[in-house]
Amino acid sequence: ALYLCFLGPSESRIPYIFKGMIGFIGCMYLYIFINVYWKIKKLKNEIL
């Protein structure tokens, strides 16, 4: 909602790029989260 205030209604292309960036960052975070999750799981198996 904040970026709409910055850009105004005339910039119609930017929100799509913004959504794409958010999607890309979301995928990156998901990938990192899965990697960390698997590492923790492996460590737990080694400890037990």
SULBEL-V407997 format. One record per helix or strand. SS is the DSSP state (H for helix, E for strand). FROM is the first residue (numbers start at 1). TO is the last residue. If there is no record, write none. Layout:
BEGIN
[[SS:FROM:TO] [SS:FROM:TO]]
END
This chain:
BEGIN
[[H:2:7] [H:14:47]]
END
